[in-house]
Amino acid sequence: MWLRPHLALVLLPLMVLVSSCARHGWEGESDLVVLNESQCTVTVSVDGWEATSVEANQSRTVDNVGAGRHVLEVKDSAGRPIERRYVELAGGEDYHWRIETCSPH
């Protein structure tokens, strides 16, 4: 009989931990992390929509782009394409993209 109150004290922190983990990546969110090591500001598009701009020598994260196939594109400030990538993400997988130059590859 004394075990029931103690069991609740053990289970409560465990339930909080599991709930916290679900909010921080176990639910399958896939993020795009862009590190812009170039000397210019770039614009990042995901599947044709403008997701974010990234200043020179800065990084940005596009949250939850979703699992599946994606077309990623980086353009310079004049709208000229610098680089395009095709990626396939699994649920919960993040993609890290390092931009090194402002000129097309």
Secondary structure, DSSP 8 states (H G I E B T S, - for coil): -THHHHHHHHHHHHHHHHHHHIIIIIT----EEEEE-SSS-EEEEETTEEEEEE-TTEEEEE----SEEEEEEEE-TTS-EEEEEEEEE-TT--EEEEE--SS--
